[in-house]
Amino acid sequence: MSLCPMYGVRETKLGMSMTMFELVPFRVELFLFKPEVIIPEHSHPDVDSFEVYIAGDMDLTIEGVNCVDRQYVIARGPDYVCMSNGGMIRAVRNVRHGGKVNGKFGNGAAFLSIQLWHQKWEDESVAVNWQGVDGSTHG
């Protein structure tokens, strides 16, 4: 088991990421984004993942369909804890997904990416195991 201290926090094309855990073939990355960031639709040819919502106001899409119920993004429970923390989407390899950080109140957004790697384990992040519908190769 490794906590990956050699990776630390790194800048991606769209935000920041940090590898929090890895044990081949699994990896967990934390992603942080500034307000108003658009994550273009893309897929990961070698990775299946669950994207787990942590904080912020963001929309996520799978195959072009918004999969976030806006009612719960900012909903608060009786103890003022965000009811959508821990909500997740599944993004299997080669399935298009994307998102937009809406930046409500000037806040960014964060999510955990829990990954199962099928090949190319040497890629340090899903941000470089990337096939954008716009032809991009990094996220």
N, CA, C and O atoms as a MOPAC input file, in Angstrom:
PM7 MOZYME 1SCF
protein

 N      0.85000 1    -1.17100 1     0.00000 1
 C      0.00000 1     0.00000 1     0.00000 1
 C      0.89200 1     1.22900 1     0.00000 1
 O      1.94600 1     1.25400 1     0.63600 1
 N      0.44600 1     2.25300 1    -0.73000 1
 C      1.22600 1     3.48700 1    -0.83100 1
 C      0.31000 1     4.69200 1    -0.69500 1
 O     -0.79300 1     4.71000 1    -1.24200 1
 N      0.77100 1     5.69300 1     0.03200 1
 C      0.03900 1     6.94800 1     0.10800 1
 C      0.58500 1     7.94600 1    -0.89500 1
 O      0.13000 1     9.08900 1    -0.92500 1
 N      1.52600 1     7.56000 1    -1.69900 1
 C      2.03100 1     8.32300 1    -2.83900 1
 C      2.56500 1     9.71000 1    -2.49400 1
 O      2.16200 1    10.67800 1    -3.13900 1
 N      3.44100 1     9.85200 1    -1.52100 1
 C      3.93400 1    11.18800 1    -1.20600 1
 C      4.75000 1    11.79400 1    -2.33300 1
 O      4.93800 1    13.01100 1    -2.36100 1
 N      5.24500 1    10.97900 1    -3.27100 1
 C      6.06900 1    11.52100 1    -4.34600 1
 C      5.26000 1    12.31000 1    -5.36000 1
 O      5.82900 1    13.11200 1    -6.10000 1
 N      3.96900 1    12.11000 1    -5.41700 1
 C      3.16100 1    12.85000 1    -6.37400 1
 C      2.77200 1    14.21300 1    -5.84300 1
 O      2.79400 1    15.19100 1    -6.58900 1
 N      2.41700 1    14.30000 1    -4.57000 1
 C      2.00200 1    15.56900 1    -3.99400 1
 C      0.81100 1    16.16300 1    -4.72500 1
 O      0.04600 1    15.45000 1    -5.37600 1
 N      0.66400 1    17.46100 1    -4.61100 1
 C     -0.40100 1    18.18200 1    -5.29600 1
 C      0.16200 1    18.67100 1    -6.61400 1
 O      1.25400 1    19.24000 1    -6.64800 1
 N     -0.56500 1    18.45900 1    -7.69700 1
 C     -0.06300 1    18.89300 1    -9.00600 1
 C     -1.15900 1    19.60400 1    -9.77600 1
 O     -2.34900 1    19.33600 1    -9.60500 1
 N     -0.73200 1    20.49600 1   -10.60800 1
 C     -1.65200 1    21.23700 1   -11.45400 1
 C     -1.97000 1    20.41000 1   -12.68200 1
 O     -1.07700 1    19.82100 1   -13.29100 1
 N     -3.25000 1    20.36700 1   -13.04700 1
 C     -3.67200 1    19.75500 1   -14.29900 1
 C     -4.07600 1    20.89200 1   -15.23100 1
 O     -4.02600 1    22.06100 1   -14.84800 1
 N     -4.46900 1    20.55500 1   -16.43300 1
 C     -4.90600 1    21.57400 1   -17.37700 1
 C     -6.12400 1    22.33700 1   -16.85100 1
 O     -6.28800 1    23.51900 1   -17.15200 1
 N     -6.98000 1    21.66700 1   -16.06400 1
 C     -8.24600 1    22.25900 1   -15.63000 1
 C     -8.31600 1    22.60700 1   -14.15200 1
 O     -9.19400 1    23.37100 1   -13.75300 1
 N     -7.42900 1    22.07700 1   -13.33200 1
 C     -7.51100 1    22.31100 1   -11.89200 1
 C     -6.29000 1    21.78200 1   -11.17400 1
 O     -5.16200 1    21.94200 1   -11.63900 1
 N     -6.52300 1    21.15200 1   -10.04000 1
 C     -5.46300 1    20.56100 1    -9.22900 1
 C     -5.86700 1    19.13500 1    -8.88500 1
 O     -7.05200 1    18.82200 1    -8.76900 1
 N     -4.85300 1    18.26700 1    -8.72100 1
 C     -5.15300 1    16.90500 1    -8.29100 1
 C     -4.08600 1    16.43200 1    -7.31800 1
 O     -2.97100 1    16.95300 1    -7.27300 1
 N     -4.46900 1    15.42900 1    -6.54400 1
 C     -3.53100 1    14.80700 1    -5.62600 1
 C     -3.88200 1    13.33300 1    -5.52000 1
 O     -5.02800 1    12.98100 1    -5.24100 1
 N     -2.89500 1    12.47300 1    -5.74200 1
 C     -3.09800 1    11.04900 1    -5.53800 1
 C     -3.07600 1    10.79700 1    -4.04300 1
 O     -2.09500 1    11.09800 1    -3.36400 1
 N     -4.16400 1    10.24400 1    -3.53700 1
 C     -4.29500 1    10.02700 1    -2.10100 1
 C     -4.00500 1     8.58300 1    -1.70200 1
 O     -3.65800 1     8.30300 1    -0.55500 1
 N     -4.15200 1     7.67100 1    -2.66500 1
 C     -3.95600 1     6.24800 1    -2.37200 1
 C     -3.72600 1     5.52300 1    -3.68300 1
 O     -4.32600 1     5.86200 1    -4.70300 1
 N     -2.84700 1     4.51300 1    -3.65500 1
 C     -2.78600 1     3.59700 1    -4.78500 1
 C     -2.27800 1     2.23900 1    -4.33700 1
 O     -1.38800 1     2.11800 1    -3.49500 1
 N     -2.87100 1     1.24100 1    -4.92500 1
 C     -2.50500 1    -0.14600 1    -4.73900 1
 C     -2.90500 1    -0.81200 1    -6.05000 1
 O     -4.08700 1    -1.06500 1    -6.28700 1
 N     -1.93100 1    -1.09400 1    -6.89200 1
 C     -2.19500 1    -1.58800 1    -8.24400 1
 C     -3.25200 1    -2.68900 1    -8.18800 1
 O     -3.09300 1    -3.65100 1    -7.43600 1
 N     -4.32700 1    -2.56800 1    -8.96700 1
 C     -4.62900 1    -1.62500 1   -10.04000 1
 C     -5.55600 1    -0.47700 1    -9.61400 1
 O     -6.22200 1     0.11100 1   -10.46600 1
 N     -5.61400 1    -0.14500 1    -8.31600 1
 C     -6.51800 1     0.89700 1    -7.84200 1
 C     -5.77400 1     2.18600 1    -7.52200 1
 O     -4.60700 1     2.16800 1    -7.13100 1
 N     -6.47100 1     3.30400 1    -7.69400 1
 C     -5.91800 1     4.61200 1    -7.34700 1
 C     -7.07900 1     5.51800 1    -6.94100 1
 O     -8.18100 1     5.40300 1    -7.47800 1
 N     -6.82700 1     6.41800 1    -5.99100 1
 C     -7.80100 1     7.41900 1    -5.58100 1
 C     -7.14600 1     8.78100 1    -5.73600 1
 O     -6.07400 1     9.03300 1    -5.18500 1
 N     -7.80500 1     9.66600 1    -6.49800 1
 C     -7.30900 1    11.02600 1    -6.69100 1
 C     -8.34600 1    12.02400 1    -6.20500 1
 O     -9.54700 1    11.83300 1    -6.39400 1
 N     -7.87000 1    13.08600 1    -5.57900 1
 C     -8.70000 1    14.21200 1    -5.20000 1
 C     -8.53500 1    15.27700 1    -6.27900 1
 O     -7.41100 1    15.63300 1    -6.63300 1
 N     -9.64800 1    15.78600 1    -6.80400 1
 C     -9.61800 1    16.85400 1    -7.80200 1
 C    -10.27400 1    18.10300 1    -7.24300 1
 O    -11.33600 1    18.03500 1    -6.62400 1
 N     -9.63200 1    19.25300 1    -7.46600 1
 C    -10.12100 1    20.55400 1    -7.02100 1
 C    -10.18200 1    21.48400 1    -8.22200 1
 O     -9.26100 1    21.52300 1    -9.03700 1
 N    -11.28600 1    22.24000 1    -8.32500 1
 C    -11.47300 1    23.14200 1    -9.45300 1
 C    -11.90300 1    24.51900 1    -8.98400 1
 O    -12.64300 1    24.64700 1    -8.00800 1
 N    -11.44000 1    25.54500 1    -9.67700 1
 C    -11.88400 1    26.91300 1    -9.42900 1
 C    -13.29700 1    27.08700 1    -9.98300 1
 O    -13.76500 1    26.25300 1   -10.75800 1
 N    -13.98400 1    28.17400 1    -9.58700 1
 C    -15.31400 1    28.45400 1   -10.13500 1
 C    -15.26600 1    28.64400 1   -11.65400 1
 O    -14.26100 1    29.08200 1   -12.21400 1
 N    -16.36500 1    28.30600 1   -12.29000 1
 C    -16.57900 1    28.52700 1   -13.72500 1
 C    -15.69700 1    27.67000 1   -14.63700 1
 O    -15.54900 1    27.99700 1   -15.81400 1
 N    -15.11700 1    26.59800 1   -14.13400 1
 C    -14.32300 1    25.70000 1   -14.97200 1
 C    -15.26000 1    24.75800 1   -15.71800 1
 O    -16.19100 1    24.20100 1   -15.13600 1
 N    -15.00500 1    24.58700 1   -17.00500 1
 C    -15.75200 1    23.62000 1   -17.81400 1
 C    -14.84000 1    22.42700 1   -18.07300 1
 O    -13.72500 1    22.57800 1   -18.57300 1
 N    -15.32800 1    21.24500 1   -17.72900 1
 C    -14.59900 1    20.00300 1   -17.99600 1
 C    -15.22400 1    19.40200 1   -19.24700 1
 O    -16.31300 1    18.83200 1   -19.18100 1
 N    -14.54500 1    19.52300 1   -20.38900 1
 C    -15.16500 1    19.03800 1   -21.63000 1
 C    -15.41000 1    17.53400 1   -21.58200 1
 O    -14.71000 1    16.79300 1   -20.89000 1
 N    -16.41600 1    17.10400 1   -22.33000 1
 C    -16.70300 1    15.67000 1   -22.37600 1
 C    -15.46200 1    14.93000 1   -22.86800 1
 O    -14.79400 1    15.34900 1   -23.81300 1
 N    -15.18000 1    13.82200 1   -22.19800 1
 C    -13.99400 1    13.03400 1   -22.47400 1
 C    -14.22400 1    11.61800 1   -21.94700 1
 O    -15.22400 1    11.34000 1   -21.28500 1
 N    -13.29200 1    10.74500 1   -22.25100 1
 C    -13.30500 1     9.40200 1   -21.67800 1
 C    -11.88100 1     9.05100 1   -21.26800 1
 O    -10.92800 1     9.74700 1   -21.61800 1
 N    -11.75700 1     7.96600 1   -20.52500 1
 C    -10.44800 1     7.45700 1   -20.11800 1
 C    -10.32500 1     6.05100 1   -20.68800 1
 O    -11.03400 1     5.14600 1   -20.24700 1
 N     -9.43900 1     5.85100 1   -21.66100 1
 C     -9.37300 1     4.55400 1   -22.34000 1
 C     -8.95500 1     3.38700 1   -21.45800 1
 O     -9.24200 1     2.23500 1   -21.78500 1
 N     -8.28000 1     3.66600 1   -20.34100 1
 C     -7.74700 1     2.57900 1   -19.52400 1
 C     -8.28600 1     2.54100 1   -18.10100 1
 O     -7.77100 1     1.79600 1   -17.26700 1
 N     -9.32200 1     3.33800 1   -17.81000 1
 C     -9.75500 1     3.49100 1   -16.41900 1
 C    -11.27700 1     3.42600 1   -16.28300 1
 O    -12.00300 1     4.06200 1   -17.04600 1
 N    -11.75100 1     2.65400 1   -15.30900 1
 C    -13.13100 1     2.72200 1   -14.82300 1
 C    -13.06400 1     3.49800 1   -13.51600 1
 O    -12.11900 1     3.33400 1   -12.74400 1
 N    -14.07400 1     4.35400 1   -13.25800 1
 C    -14.00700 1     5.12800 1   -12.01800 1
 C    -15.38700 1     5.44500 1   -11.46500 1
 O    -16.39900 1     5.41000 1   -12.16500 1
 N    -15.37800 1     5.75200 1   -10.18400 1
 C    -16.50900 1     6.36600 1    -9.51100 1
 C    -16.05400 1     7.76400 1    -9.13300 1
 O    -15.00100 1     7.92600 1    -8.51700 1
 N    -16.83500 1     8.77600 1    -9.49500 1
 C    -16.54000 1    10.15800 1    -9.13000 1
 C    -17.44700 1    10.49600 1    -7.95200 1
 O    -18.67100 1    10.47300 1    -8.08400 1
 N    -16.85700 1    10.80700 1    -6.80700 1
 C    -17.58500 1    10.99200 1    -5.55400 1
 C    -17.59100 1    12.47800 1    -5.19000 1
 O    -16.54100 1    13.07100 1    -4.94600 1
 N    -18.77400 1    13.06300 1    -5.15700 1
 C    -18.93500 1    14.48200 1    -4.86000 1
 C    -18.49400 1    14.77700 1    -3.42800 1
 O    -18.85300 1    14.06000 1    -2.49400 1
 N    -17.70200 1    15.85700 1    -3.26800 1
 C    -17.29200 1    16.29500 1    -1.93400 1
 C    -17.87100 1    17.67000 1    -1.62400 1
 O    -18.49700 1    17.85700 1    -0.58100 1
 N    -17.66500 1    18.64000 1    -2.52500 1
 C    -18.09400 1    20.00400 1    -2.21200 1
 C    -18.22200 1    20.82200 1    -3.48000 1
 O    -17.65900 1    20.47900 1    -4.52100 1
 N    -18.98100 1    21.92300 1    -3.37600 1
 C    -19.09800 1    22.87200 1    -4.47300 1
 C    -20.36800 1    22.68700 1    -5.27400 1
 O    -21.14900 1    21.76400 1    -5.04600 1
 N    -20.54800 1    23.58400 1    -6.20800 1
 C    -21.73200 1    23.60000 1    -7.06700 1
 C    -21.28100 1    23.21600 1    -8.46400 1
 O    -20.73300 1    24.04200 1    -9.19400 1
 N    -21.51000 1    21.96400 1    -8.84000 1
 C    -21.08100 1    21.52800 1   -10.16400 1
 C    -22.08400 1    20.57500 1   -10.77800 1
 O    -22.80800 1    19.86300 1   -10.08200 1
 N    -22.10900 1    20.58100 1   -12.08600 1
 C    -22.92300 1    19.64700 1   -12.85500 1
 C    -21.98800 1    18.61600 1   -13.46600 1
 O    -20.87800 1    18.94900 1   -13.88200 1
 N    -22.43100 1    17.36800 1   -13.52100 1
 C    -21.67600 1    16.30300 1   -14.16100 1
 C    -22.55500 1    15.66000 1   -15.21600 1
 O    -23.76500 1    15.52400 1   -15.03200 1
 N    -21.94500 1    15.26900 1   -16.31700 1
 C    -22.69100 1    14.62500 1   -17.40000 1
 C    -22.08700 1    13.26400 1   -17.72200 1
 O    -20.88300 1    13.04900 1   -17.58300 1
 N    -22.95200 1    12.35500 1   -18.15600 1
 C    -22.54000 1    11.06700 1   -18.72100 1
 C    -23.21000 1    10.99200 1   -20.08400 1
 O    -24.43200 1    11.09800 1   -20.19400 1
 N    -22.39800 1    10.80700 1   -21.12300 1
 C    -22.90400 1    10.74600 1   -22.49600 1
 C    -23.81400 1    11.94000 1   -22.80200 1
 O    -24.83700 1    11.78900 1   -23.46900 1
 N    -23.43400 1    13.12900 1   -22.31000 1
 C    -24.15200 1    14.35700 1   -22.61500 1
 C    -25.38100 1    14.63500 1   -21.76900 1
 O    -26.02400 1    15.67000 1   -21.94600 1
 N    -25.72600 1    13.72900 1   -20.84400 1
 C    -26.91400 1    13.89400 1   -20.01300 1
 C    -26.49500 1    14.32200 1   -18.60600 1
 O    -25.65600 1    13.67500 1   -17.97900 1
 N    -27.08800 1    15.42000 1   -18.11400 1
 C    -26.78100 1    15.89100 1   -16.76800 1
 C    -27.24700 1    14.84500 1   -15.76400 1
 O    -28.40200 1    14.42000 1   -15.79700 1
 N    -26.35400 1    14.43200 1   -14.87500 1
 C    -26.72100 1    13.38600 1   -13.91200 1
 C    -26.70600 1    13.90800 1   -12.48200 1
 O    -26.62400 1    13.12400 1   -11.53700 1
 N    -26.78300 1    15.22000 1   -12.31500 1
 C    -26.84500 1    15.81500 1   -10.97600 1
 C    -28.23900 1    16.38500 1   -10.76900 1
 O    -28.71600 1    17.19300 1   -11.56500 1
 N    -28.87400 1    15.96400 1    -9.71100 1
 C    -30.17600 1    16.51400 1    -9.34800 1
 C    -29.91900 1    17.81400 1    -8.59400 1
 O    -29.50500 1    17.78800 1    -7.43500 1
 N    -30.16100 1    18.93700 1    -9.23700 1
 C    -29.84900 1    20.25200 1    -8.66300 1
 C    -30.49500 1    20.46100 1    -7.29900 1
 O    -29.98400 1    21.22700 1    -6.48200 1
 N    -31.58800 1    19.80100 1    -7.05200 1
 C    -32.28300 1    19.95000 1    -5.78000 1
 C    -31.37900 1    19.57700 1    -4.60500 1
 O    -31.50000 1    20.14800 1    -3.52100 1
 N    -30.46900 1    18.61600 1    -4.82100 1
 C    -29.67200 1    18.10800 1    -3.70800 1
 C    -28.25700 1    18.67200 1    -3.64100 1
 O    -27.54600 1    18.41400 1    -2.67000 1
 N    -27.83600 1    19.42400 1    -4.63400 1
 C    -26.46700 1    19.93600 1    -4.62000 1
 C    -26.24600 1    20.88700 1    -3.46200 1
 O    -25.18600 1    20.86000 1    -2.83600 1
 N    -27.22200 1    21.72500 1    -3.16500 1
 C    -27.04200 1    22.67400 1    -2.06700 1
 C    -28.03100 1    22.41500 1    -0.92800 1
 O    -28.14800 1    23.22100 1    -0.00500 1
 N    -28.73500 1    21.29400 1    -0.99900 1
 C    -29.71000 1    20.98400 1     0.05300 1
 C    -28.99400 1    20.71800 1     1.36500 1
 O    -27.91200 1    20.13200 1     1.38200 1
 N    -29.58500 1    21.14100 1     2.43900 1
 C    -28.99700 1    20.95400 1     3.76200 1
 C    -29.92100 1    20.10300 1     4.61500 1
 O    -31.13800 1    20.28900 1     4.60800 1
 N    -29.33900 1    19.17900 1     5.34300 1
 C    -30.09900 1    18.36600 1     6.27200 1
 C    -30.34400 1    19.12700 1     7.56500 1
 O    -29.90500 1    20.26800 1     7.70700 1
 N    -31.03300 1    18.51200 1     8.49700 1
 C    -31.35300 1    19.19400 1     9.74900 1
 C    -30.11200 1    19.60600 1    10.53700 1
 O    -30.17000 1    20.55000 1    11.32600 1
 N    -29.00000 1    18.91800 1    10.33700 1
 C    -27.77100 1    19.27600 1    11.04700 1
 C    -26.87200 1    20.16800 1    10.18700 1
 O    -25.69400 1    20.34100 1    10.49900 1
 N    -27.41500 1    20.73000 1     9.11500 1
 C    -26.71600 1    21.63800 1     8.20000 1
 C    -25.56000 1    20.97800 1     7.45200 1
 O    -24.63800 1    21.66200 1     7.00800 1
 N    -25.60100 1    19.68700 1     7.31500 1
 C    -24.61400 1    18.97800 1     6.51400 1
 C    -25.17700 1    18.82100 1     5.11600 1
 O    -26.35500 1    18.50300 1     4.95100 1
 N    -24.34400 1    19.04100 1     4.10700 1
 C    -24.80300 1    18.91500 1     2.72200 1
 C    -25.24900 1    17.47300 1     2.47700 1
 O    -24.47700 1    16.53700 1     2.68500 1
 N    -26.48400 1    17.30000 1     2.04000 1
 C    -27.05500 1    15.96500 1     1.86700 1
 C    -26.47600 1    15.23100 1     0.66500 1
 O    -26.65100 1    14.01800 1     0.54900 1
 N    -25.79200 1    15.93300 1    -0.23000 1
 C    -25.28800 1    15.25700 1    -1.41800 1
 C    -23.83500 1    14.80900 1    -1.27100 1
 O    -23.30400 1    14.18500 1    -2.18900 1
 N    -23.17900 1    15.10200 1    -0.15700 1
 C    -21.81600 1    14.60500 1     0.04500 1
 C    -21.82100 1    13.09000 1    -0.07900 1
 O    -22.67000 1    12.41100 1     0.49900 1
 N    -20.87100 1    12.57200 1    -0.83400 1
 C    -20.80000 1    11.13300 1    -1.04500 1
 C    -21.60100 1    10.65900 1    -2.23900 1
 O    -21.50300 1     9.49100 1    -2.61300 1
 N    -22.40300 1    11.53900 1    -2.85700 1
 C    -23.10500 1    11.16000 1    -4.08100 1
 C    -22.08500 1    10.85700 1    -5.16400 1
 O    -21.03100 1    11.49100 1    -5.20600 1
 N    -22.36900 1     9.91400 1    -6.03100 1
 C    -21.35600 1     9.53700 1    -7.01900 1
 C    -21.96700 1     9.18000 1    -8.36400 1
 O    -23.14900 1     8.85500 1    -8.48000 1
 N    -21.10900 1     9.25500 1    -9.37300 1
 C    -21.45600 1     8.75200 1   -10.69700 1
 C    -20.41000 1     7.71200 1   -11.07200 1
 O    -19.28900 1     7.73300 1   -10.56300 1
 N    -20.78000 1     6.81300 1   -11.95500 1
 C    -19.84400 1     5.81100 1   -12.45000 1
 C    -19.44800 1     6.19300 1   -13.86800 1
 O    -20.30500 1     6.43500 1   -14.71700 1
 N    -18.15500 1     6.24400 1   -14.11600 1
 C    -17.64100 1     6.56500 1   -15.44600 1
 C    -16.75600 1     5.40600 1   -15.90400 1
 O    -15.56800 1     5.35500 1   -15.58700 1
 N    -17.34700 1     4.48600 1   -16.64800 1
 C    -16.56000 1     3.35000 1   -17.12600 1
 C    -15.69300 1     3.78300 1   -18.29900 1
 O    -15.97800 1     4.78300 1   -18.95900 1
 N    -14.63700 1     3.02400 1   -18.55000 1
 C    -13.69600 1     3.41700 1   -19.61000 1
 C    -14.41800 1     3.54500 1   -20.94600 1
 O    -15.34100 1     2.79800 1   -21.27300 1
 N    -13.95200 1     4.52300 1   -21.68800 1
 C    -14.46300 1     4.84900 1   -23.02000 1
 C    -15.89400 1     5.38800 1   -23.03200 1
 O    -16.48900 1     5.49900 1   -24.10300 1
 N    -16.46100 1     5.72300 1   -21.87400 1
 C    -17.77700 1     6.36500 1   -21.82300 1
 C    -17.55600 1     7.85000 1   -21.57100 1
 O    -16.85800 1     8.23000 1   -20.63100 1
 N    -18.15800 1     8.69200 1   -22.42000 1
 C    -17.98100 1    10.15200 1   -22.30800 1
 C    -18.59800 1    10.69000 1   -21.02300 1
 O    -19.70000 1    10.30500 1   -20.63100 1
 N    -17.86300 1    11.58600 1   -20.38300 1
 C    -18.38100 1    12.29500 1   -19.22200 1
 C    -17.69400 1    13.65800 1   -19.14600 1
 O    -16.63600 1    13.85200 1   -19.74400 1
 N    -18.27900 1    14.58400 1   -18.42900 1
 C    -17.72000 1    15.92600 1   -18.31300 1
 C    -18.43300 1    16.67400 1   -17.20600 1
 O    -19.17000 1    16.08100 1   -16.41800 1
 N    -18.21000 1    17.97900 1   -17.15000 1
 C    -18.86200 1    18.74600 1   -16.10300 1
 C    -18.61700 1    20.23200 1   -16.20400 1
 O    -17.88200 1    20.70900 1   -17.06900 1
 N    -19.24900 1    20.95200 1   -15.29800 1
 C    -19.07600 1    22.39400 1   -15.20300 1
 C    -19.16800 1    22.78000 1   -13.73500 1
 O    -20.10400 1    22.39800 1   -13.03200 1
 N    -18.17100 1    23.55100 1   -13.28400 1
 C    -18.20700 1    24.10800 1   -11.93700 1
 C    -18.94200 1    25.42900 1   -12.05700 1
 O    -18.47300 1    26.34900 1   -12.72800 1
 N    -20.09400 1    25.52600 1   -11.40700 1
 C    -20.95500 1    26.68600 1   -11.57100 1
 C    -20.48100 1    27.90100 1   -10.80400 1
 O    -20.80200 1    29.02900 1   -11.17700 1
 N    -19.72700 1    27.69600 1    -9.74400 1
 C    -19.13900 1    28.82200 1    -9.03100 1
 C    -20.10600 1    29.63900 1    -8.21200 1
 O    -19.85500 1    30.81400 1    -7.94700 1
 N    -21.21100 1    29.03600 1    -7.80500 1
 C    -22.16700 1    29.76200 1    -6.98100 1
 C    -21.45700 1    30.28000 1    -5.72800 1
 O    -20.72700 1    29.53900 1    -5.07100 1
 N    -21.67400 1    31.53400 1    -5.40900 1
 C    -21.05800 1    32.19900 1    -4.25800 1
 C    -19.53200 1    32.27700 1    -4.38300 1
 O    -18.84400 1    32.46400 1    -3.38000 1
 N    -19.00300 1    32.13700 1    -5.58600 1
 C    -17.56300 1    32.24100 1    -5.78700 1
 C    -16.76700 1    31.02900 1    -5.34700 1
 O    -15.54500 1    31.10300 1    -5.21800 1
 N    -17.44500 1    29.90800 1    -5.11300 1
 C    -16.76100 1    28.69900 1    -4.65800 1
 C    -16.41400 1    27.79200 1    -5.82700 1
 O    -17.09900 1    27.78600 1    -6.85000 1
 N    -15.35900 1    27.03800 1    -5.66800 1
 C    -14.99800 1    26.00900 1    -6.62800 1
 C    -15.71200 1    24.71200 1    -6.27600 1
 O    -16.78100 1    24.72700 1    -5.66600 1
 N    -15.11600 1    23.59600 1    -6.66300 1
 C    -15.72600 1    22.29100 1    -6.39700 1
 C    -14.63600 1    21.24700 1    -6.22100 1
 O    -13.49800 1    21.43800 1    -6.64800 1
 N    -15.00500 1    20.13200 1    -5.57900 1
 C    -14.06200 1    19.03900 1    -5.34400 1
 C    -14.77800 1    17.70100 1    -5.45600 1
 O    -15.94800 1    17.57000 1    -5.09500 1
 N    -14.04700 1    16.70900 1    -5.96600 1
 C    -14.55800 1    15.34400 1    -5.94700 1
 C    -13.39800 1    14.37000 1    -5.86100 1
 O    -12.26900 1    14.69500 1    -6.22800 1
 N    -13.68700 1    13.17400 1    -5.37300 1
 C    -12.72800 1    12.08200 1    -5.36600 1
 C    -12.98000 1    11.21200 1    -6.57800 1
 O    -14.13000 1    10.94700 1    -6.93000 1
 N    -11.92100 1    10.77200 1    -7.21300 1
 C    -12.02300 1     9.83100 1    -8.31800 1
 C    -11.43100 1     8.50700 1    -7.83700 1
 O    -10.22800 1     8.40100 1    -7.60000 1
 N    -12.30200 1     7.49100 1    -7.69700 1
 C    -11.87500 1     6.16100 1    -7.25800 1
 C    -11.75100 1     5.31400 1    -8.50900 1
 O    -12.74300 1     5.06000 1    -9.19300 1
 N    -10.53700 1     4.87400 1    -8.81300 1
 C    -10.22500 1     4.33300 1   -10.13700 1
 C     -9.77100 1     2.87500 1   -10.11300 1
 O     -9.08300 1     2.43000 1    -9.19400 1
 N    -10.17900 1     2.14800 1   -11.15400 1
 C     -9.66900 1     0.81600 1   -11.45800 1
 C     -8.96000 1     0.93100 1   -12.80200 1
 O     -9.59300 1     1.19200 1   -13.82500 1
 N     -7.65400 1     0.73800 1   -12.79400 1
 C     -6.84500 1     0.86800 1   -14.00800 1
 C     -6.72300 1    -0.49100 1   -14.68400 1
 O     -6.43500 1    -1.49500 1   -14.03200 1
 N     -6.94600 1    -0.51700 1   -16.00900 1
 C     -6.84400 1    -1.76000 1   -16.76500 1
 C     -5.49000 1    -1.90100 1   -17.44200 1
 O     -4.99200 1    -3.01600 1   -17.60200 1
 N     -4.89500 1    -0.79800 1   -17.83700 1
 C     -3.58900 1    -0.78000 1   -18.50000 1
 C     -2.93600 1     0.55600 1   -18.19800 1
 O     -3.52100 1     1.40200 1   -17.52200 1
 N     -1.72900 1     0.74400 1   -18.69800 1
 C     -1.03200 1     2.02900 1   -18.60700 1
 C     -0.96100 1     2.56500 1   -17.18500 1
 O     -1.15900 1     3.75800 1   -16.95400 1
 N     -0.68000 1     1.68400 1   -16.23700 1
 C     -0.61200 1     2.09100 1   -14.83800 1
 C      0.40200 1     3.21700 1   -14.63300 1
 O      0.28100 1     3.98900 1   -13.68300 1
 N      1.39500 1     3.31600 1   -15.51100 1
 C      2.43300 1     4.33400 1   -15.33200 1
 C      1.90100 1     5.76000 1   -15.49300 1
 O      2.56500 1     6.70300 1   -15.06400 1
 N      0.71500 1     5.94800 1   -16.10300 1
 C      0.11800 1     7.28800 1   -16.13300 1
 C     -0.08400 1     7.74100 1   -14.69600 1
 O     -0.64800 1     7.00200 1   -13.88900 1
 N      0.36600 1     8.93300 1   -14.37100 1
 C      0.29400 1     9.39000 1   -12.99000 1
 C     -1.08300 1     9.88700 1   -12.59400 1
 O     -1.33700 1    10.12200 1   -11.41300 1
 N     -1.98100 1    10.05100 1   -13.56500 1
 C     -3.30400 1    10.60200 1   -13.26100 1
 C     -4.25800 1    10.29500 1   -14.40500 1
 O     -3.83800 1    10.11400 1   -15.54800 1
 N     -5.55700 1    10.23800 1   -14.08200 1
 C     -6.53800 1    10.12100 1   -15.16000 1
 C     -6.53000 1    11.37100 1   -16.03200 1
 O     -7.02700 1    11.34700 1   -17.15800 1
 N     -5.96900 1    12.46300 1   -15.51700 1
 C     -5.90000 1    13.69500 1   -16.30700 1
 C     -5.00400 1    13.54000 1   -17.53000 1
 O     -5.09900 1    14.33900 1   -18.46200 1
 N     -4.13800 1    12.53000 1   -17.54800 1
 C     -3.32000 1    12.27500 1   -18.74000 1
 C     -3.73500 1    10.99200 1   -19.45400 1
 O     -3.22500 1    10.70400 1   -20.53700 1
 N     -4.64400 1    10.21700 1   -18.87400 1
 C     -5.23700 1     9.07300 1   -19.55200 1
 C     -6.59700 1     9.55200 1   -20.04500 1
 O     -7.63000 1     9.18100 1   -19.48800 1
 N     -6.59600 1    10.37500 1   -21.08600 1
 C     -7.71800 1    11.25500 1   -21.43600 1
 C     -7.90200 1    11.27800 1   -22.94700 1
 O     -6.93200 1    11.45500 1   -23.68500 1
 N     -9.12200 1    11.10400 1   -23.41100 1
 C     -9.50400 1    11.26000 1   -24.82000 1
 C    -10.68400 1    12.22100 1   -24.88000 1
 O    -11.82600 1    11.82200 1   -24.65400 1
 N    -10.40800 1    13.47800 1   -25.18200 1
 C    -11.47600 1    14.47300 1   -25.25500 1
 C    -12.24700 1    14.39000 1   -26.55100 1
 O    -11.66900 1    14.07500 1   -27.59100 1
 N    -13.55400 1    14.66800 1   -26.51400 1
 C    -14.34100 1    14.67200 1   -27.73900 1
 C    -13.87000 1    15.81000 1   -28.64700 1
 O    -14.13500 1    15.80300 1   -29.84900 1
 N    -13.16700 1    16.79000 1   -28.06300 1
 C    -12.61300 1    17.90400 1   -28.83900 1
 C    -11.21000 1    17.59400 1   -29.36300 1
 O    -10.56100 1    18.46400 1   -29.94400 1
 N    -10.73400 1    16.34600 1   -29.15800 1
 C     -9.41000 1    15.95200 1   -29.61400 1
 C     -8.32200 1    16.15800 1   -28.57300 1
 O     -7.16400 1    15.82500 1   -28.82300 1
 N     -8.66800 1    16.70000 1   -27.41000 1
 C     -7.66400 1    16.93500 1   -26.36800 1
 C     -7.17900 1    15.60200 1   -25.78100 1
 O     -7.88800 1    14.59600 1   -25.80700 1
 N     -5.96200 1    15.62700 1   -25.25700 1
 C     -5.36900 1    14.41400 1   -24.67800 1
 C     -4.99200 1    14.60200 1   -23.21000 1
 O     -4.42000 1    13.69600 1   -22.60500 1
 N     -5.30000 1    15.75300 1   -22.62700 1
 C     -5.05000 1    16.02500 1   -21.20800 1
 C     -6.19500 1    16.81600 1   -20.62700 1
 O     -6.75700 1    17.69100 1   -21.28600 1
 N     -6.54300 1    16.51000 1   -19.38800 1
 C     -7.60000 1    17.26200 1   -18.72600 1
 C     -7.07600 1    18.13700 1   -17.61800 1
 O     -7.85100 1    18.83500 1   -16.96400 1

